[in-house]
Each structure stands twice: as C-alpha cells, then as structure tokens.
Amino acid sequence: MFTLARSRAGKAALALTAVTAVALGTTTTTGATAAPAPDPAPASAAAAAKQGPTSVAYIEVNNHSMLNAGKYTLADGSGNAFDVAVIFAANINYDTGAKKAYLHFNENVQRVLDNAATEIRPLQRKGIKVVLSVLGNHQGAGFANFTSQQTASAFAKEMSDAVARYGLDGIDFDDEYAEYGQNGTAQPNASSFVHLVTALRANMPDKIISLYNIGPAASRLSYGGVDISSKFDYAWNPYYGTWQVPGIGLPKSRLSPAAVEIGRTSQSTVTSLARRTVDEGYGVYLTYNLDGSDRSADVSAFTRELYGTDAVYTP
C-alpha cells in the first residue's frame, strides 16, 4: 500500500495552540519588502553544470531544520541535490469573530521566518529556493470556500506580504485538513481558488506558486472562462511511494508524478520512480520529510537516476 497524503495530520494540530495572525506588510509586489532581500545565489560553474529535473524537499519544521536541504551536494561537483526546499507548514485559519480566514504561523514556522538570516538565507545563497507551504487547520477555512473575489484577494495579499517580508521564493498550496463547514464556514465552490490564485500571481509575478495536487481546490482550476493551470510553476503527486500524473494543464517539465517519503519509501522504489521520471520526460521529483540524519543513501537512490551521480552529505 502507498502512504496516503503524508502522515501530517498530527503536525497540523500544533498550529491550533497559537492564534496570532501574521502581521501584514505594506506591499503586494515582490519589488519592495520590509526585510532585506535574499542574498543572490553565487554564479558558480558548478551550479550551472547541474542538468536534470528539479528536486523538491518538504521539511517538517516542527521537528527538523530547513538547513538540512543544503547539506546534500552531488558527488561530481555539479550542484545541490535539492533545488527547492518547502517550509511545512503555515496554516489558513479562521477567525470566528471576524468571520474571515487569515494566515497563521505556529511557533516553529514563526521561528524559521524570524530567523531567516540563519534558516533561509544560507539555502538561498547556495541557489536553493525556499517556498512556504500553506495548509488547512481543521477550522473550516480553506482555499476552496472563499465566497467573494474580495475575500480571496485579501488572503492572497496576506500570503504575498509574507513572501515579501521574509524574503521567500514563493507559496505552495496544500488543500488538506480544512474541514470545510466547521465553524459555520461555506462548502467549496467553483470560483474561490481561481480568484485566490489569480490574485496571488498578480501580486508576485516572479515568484514560485506550486500545487500539492489534493483536495477540493485542486479539482477547481477553472471558472468563468479563466483557467489558472498556467499560473502554477509546479504541481506534484501527493501520494508517497506512487506514480500519479497531476491532472493540471502544465507541461511535463513542471510536473512531478513521482512522490517519495525519505526514510519510508524503499530505496528501490525511490530509484524506480526517479528512472521513470527521466525516461518519461518529467521535470520535477518530489520528496517529503527530509530530517537531520545522514540520508545520503536515500538521496543517492534518486540522484543517480536524475543526475548520474551520488549525493554527498556534509553535516
């Protein structure tokens, strides 16, 4: 059997203990921010030499450090093993008094963001993009049940403001654990996610927007003649240890049909999914739950197929 949609529900529950919403910034564009811009990645020959699919690592920051993504390089010196590191996860919460959704950071996510100089910038200096995942939190608020374009746009602004403030590289949508209908919230509708993603892309035209292909939002990508598929940079399979092509109108270069959980998906499956990624011409390879152990054997199981070389772990 495959692992369905992460073993994440317990992680999301921690966010219920903190109730302070993120303070909003003063801009919705990526040009001006309230925090120092990320240091530019070094223009090294090694980084330029890496060829192959984009590799992604979700990191559970309730338990593990974002810096783990930067501890793996390719043995042939051609670059990093991971290209995108995802902070898992911020939440979409619901204010029952104001009757509105808001962006929430639990204490561990907030710690990473507040310490961007030591938790995020070192990865960006290596050329690794750092993206913030946003996840439901059992309160009825989700990406698929905004009841107007205005409320969807307001939440998009909260997300783009956070990206600007903390010098991040984008937003990842994960429509799990919303529990639509809780607290008197609406059920999913056809327009909500279209309005939300359209507004977010307008706010941050040059940042990453990715889709963890699950939940009501993932099946509601068009409305009123607008299809938002092309507004995503990437979309990936949410079921670890399996192969499933996301049902979204993106080219193969932006899709990850392969999904693996590091340390739980067998190395033989990791290898076979990586080989299939290359053989079938897909451009992304998704991994989840990179921890602080030396996982070079697990990482090498896919880097050998994707890039033709082992991965080296440097503590």
C-alpha atoms as one frame of an Amber mdcrd trajectory, in Angstrom:
protein
   0.000   0.000   0.000   1.095   3.558  -0.616   1.268   6.253   2.033  -1.758
   8.495   1.548  -1.265  12.259   1.621   1.503  12.311   4.245   1.243  11.382
   7.904   0.744  15.090   8.562  -2.486  15.498  10.477  -0.758  15.499  13.846
   1.657  18.166  12.654  -1.120  20.499  11.629  -2.741  20.247  15.050   0.157
  22.044  16.716  -0.867  25.206  14.897  -4.068  25.320  16.952  -2.073  26.294
  20.032  -1.045  29.662  18.659  -3.589  32.211  17.498  -1.681  35.279  16.418
  -2.110  36.077  12.739   0.834  37.230  10.677   1.175  40.999  10.635   0.582
  42.336   7.160   3.242  44.102   5.113   2.853  47.230   3.084   3.239  45.875
  -0.428   1.770  43.120  -2.521   4.528  43.079  -5.071   7.889  41.399  -4.950
   9.822  44.559  -5.627   9.835  46.228  -2.219   9.965  44.325   1.053  10.087
  45.111   4.738  13.005  42.720   5.192  16.418  42.508   3.492  16.200  40.821
   0.112  17.696  37.333  -0.124  21.379  37.281  -0.900  21.882  36.389  -4.549
  22.950  32.855  -5.270  26.599  32.595  -6.303  27.084  32.330 -10.051  29.338
  29.294  -9.879  30.297  26.977 -12.700  29.285  24.024 -10.505  25.719  25.231
 -10.064  25.370  25.965 -13.775  26.562  22.456 -14.657  23.699  20.615 -12.965
  21.392  19.030 -15.527  18.135  17.199 -14.893  14.784  17.508 -13.114  14.069
  19.978 -10.320  14.239  18.192  -6.965  11.978  19.303  -4.119  12.230  18.649
  -0.360   9.372  19.265   2.057  10.714  19.767   5.582   8.570  19.409   8.716
   9.881  22.384  10.674   8.042  21.279  13.801  10.768  18.631  14.047  13.576
  19.362  11.603  15.789  22.182  10.341  15.409  23.810   6.962  19.185  23.763
   6.711  19.057  20.010   6.079  18.194  20.755   2.455  21.569  22.398   1.966
  23.615  19.501   3.369  23.442  17.410   0.203  25.554  18.061  -2.862  26.201
  15.997  -5.948  29.366  13.912  -5.822  30.512  15.075  -9.239  30.554  18.675
  -8.008  27.768  19.801 -10.324  25.483  21.338  -7.699  22.981  20.794  -4.911
  20.960  17.629  -4.572  17.859  19.732  -3.811  16.674  22.741  -5.784  13.565
  23.737  -3.807  13.039  23.491  -0.032   9.480  23.809   1.268   8.730  25.092
   4.770   5.989  22.796   6.060   3.733  24.445   7.019   1.889  27.688   7.630
  -1.895  27.475   8.011  -5.077  29.019   6.741  -7.019  29.618   9.979 -10.487
  31.024  10.664 -11.339  33.987  12.904 -14.812  33.132  14.225 -15.368  36.670
  15.493 -14.480  38.457  12.276 -15.718  35.509  10.207 -12.690  35.540   7.948
  -9.730  33.392   7.011  -6.248  34.522   7.950  -2.659  33.345   7.510  -1.243
  31.761  10.661   2.239  30.628  11.667   2.730  28.199  14.525   5.694  28.800
  16.813   8.060  26.646  14.758   7.218  28.228  11.419   7.447  31.675  13.033
  10.884  30.782  14.418  12.142  29.870  10.948  10.790  33.091   9.460  12.058
  35.312  12.265  15.496  33.749  11.880  15.592  33.967   8.101  19.207  35.139
   8.225  20.311  31.768   9.596  17.466  29.444   8.499  16.636  30.624   4.973
  19.401  32.835   3.530  22.081  30.094   3.725  19.943  27.939   1.441  19.243
  30.788  -0.954  22.955  31.610  -1.134  23.507  28.041  -2.310  20.906  28.576
  -5.036  18.096  26.659  -3.288  14.651  28.275  -3.500  12.689  28.434  -0.232
   8.906  28.191  -0.511   6.243  28.440   2.205   3.560  25.751   2.194   0.081
  26.779   3.406  -2.179  24.082   4.836  -5.676  23.806   6.301  -6.021  23.629
  10.080  -9.322  21.904  10.949 -11.156  25.228  11.334 -13.291  25.325   8.181
 -11.124  27.816   6.296  -9.668  26.623   3.029  -8.615  27.762  -0.411 -11.826
  26.486  -1.988 -14.501  28.274   0.061 -13.910  31.999  -0.246 -17.340  33.417
  -1.047 -16.208  36.508  -2.953 -13.352  37.752  -5.087 -12.610  40.372  -2.429
 -12.100  37.872   0.396  -9.963  35.638  -1.807  -7.832  38.616  -2.847  -7.412
  39.689   0.791  -5.958  36.296   1.706  -3.737  36.353  -1.383  -2.355  39.654
  -0.128  -1.539  38.143   3.256   0.455  35.418   1.530   2.309  37.718  -0.848
   3.059  40.129   2.003   4.619  37.262   3.968   6.732  36.259   0.964   7.951
  39.843   0.635   8.549  40.405   4.345  10.604  37.278   4.915  12.377  37.205
   1.557  10.866  33.894   0.446  10.713  32.454  -3.057   7.054  31.553  -3.231
   3.923  29.807  -1.934   2.822  26.170  -2.050  -0.896  25.300  -1.796  -1.881
  22.172   0.158  -5.662  21.786   0.497  -5.733  19.243   3.329  -7.310  19.334
   6.798  -9.528  22.346   6.080 -12.650  20.529   7.302 -14.933  22.693   5.201
 -18.141  23.559   7.053 -16.573  23.772  10.522 -17.380  26.985  12.425 -20.242
  27.678  10.043 -17.911  28.091   7.058 -19.033  27.543   3.483 -18.532  24.423
   1.410 -16.129  24.522  -1.577 -17.273  26.492  -4.606 -16.106  26.821  -8.189
 -14.758  30.380  -8.085 -12.777  30.551  -4.836  -9.443  29.016  -5.827  -9.498
  30.677  -9.229  -9.865  34.108  -7.604  -7.213  33.287  -4.986  -4.512  32.070
  -7.370  -5.236  34.812  -9.900  -4.746  37.464  -7.218  -1.622  35.808  -5.817
   0.012  35.573  -9.250  -0.775  39.229  -9.906   0.835  40.127  -6.563   4.008
  38.108  -7.137   4.549  37.575 -10.861   8.125  36.372 -10.488   7.754  34.021
  -7.517   7.008  30.306  -7.345   3.415  29.119  -6.945   3.143  25.345  -6.567
   0.267  22.910  -6.095   0.223  19.852  -3.878  -2.374  18.167  -6.045  -5.005
  17.212  -3.474  -8.299  18.404  -2.033 -11.270  20.367  -3.383  -9.104  23.259
  -4.574  -7.034  21.037  -6.872 -10.143  19.989  -8.794 -11.460  23.537  -9.204
  -8.949  25.187 -11.531 -11.296  26.966 -13.918 -14.223  29.345 -13.562 -15.940
  31.908 -15.753 -13.692  31.197 -18.699 -10.494  31.540 -16.616  -8.206  28.530
 -16.223  -5.454  29.029 -13.636  -3.352  25.990 -14.569  -0.701  28.110 -16.280
  -0.347  30.319 -13.211   1.393  27.480 -11.344   5.098  26.844 -11.685   4.855
  23.273 -10.438   2.328  20.620  -9.451   3.046  17.278  -7.814   1.575  13.949
  -6.825   0.566  13.931  -3.110   0.761  10.152  -2.536   4.173   8.958  -1.394
   5.645   5.850  -2.907   3.455   6.128  -6.010   3.386   7.453  -9.556   0.442
   9.700 -10.460   0.462  12.458 -13.061  -1.211  15.612 -11.637  -4.370  16.495
 -13.534  -3.394  20.034 -14.448  -2.593  21.655 -17.771   1.140  22.140 -17.301
   3.987  20.823 -19.446   5.859  17.731 -18.269   8.790  19.925 -17.272   6.694
  21.366 -14.414   5.133  18.153 -13.127   6.189  15.522 -10.589   4.236  12.286
 -10.985   6.749  10.714  -8.567   6.474  11.307  -4.818   8.608   9.682  -2.114
   8.960   9.953   1.638  12.616   9.906   2.602  13.361   7.083   5.009   9.977
   5.386   4.495   9.706   4.819   0.758  12.051   1.943  -0.101  15.239   2.866
  -1.921  14.307   0.524  -4.754  11.024   2.422  -5.238  12.829   5.774  -4.968
  15.188   4.614  -7.712  12.491   3.220  -9.992  10.358   6.373  -9.718  13.394
   8.536 -10.491  14.256   6.394 -13.505  10.678   6.650 -14.743  10.775  10.441
 -14.273  13.732  10.643 -16.641  12.503   8.004 -19.080   9.100   9.680 -19.481
  10.482  13.215 -19.685   9.099  14.785 -16.498  10.882  17.743 -14.970  10.262
  17.566 -11.203  10.919  14.984  -8.450   9.143  15.387  -5.099  10.441  14.256
  -1.705   8.958  14.647   1.759  10.208  14.654   5.352  13.918  15.302   4.980
  15.230  15.043   8.540  18.581  15.687  10.224  20.011  12.193   9.792  22.510
  11.282   7.119  20.099  10.287   4.359  22.702  10.178   1.610  21.786   6.601
   0.669  18.124   7.571   0.213  19.017  10.755  -1.653  21.572   8.982  -3.840
  18.863   6.493  -4.792  17.246   9.255  -6.872  20.203  11.493  -7.725  21.945
   8.625  -9.540  18.951   8.360 -11.864  18.170  12.083 -12.173  21.728  13.451
 -12.391  24.013  10.462 -12.910  25.861  10.796  -9.608  25.601  10.045  -5.894
  24.701  12.579  -3.241  27.202  13.573  -0.559  26.069  14.561   2.953  28.012
  17.273   4.773  26.841  17.834   8.381
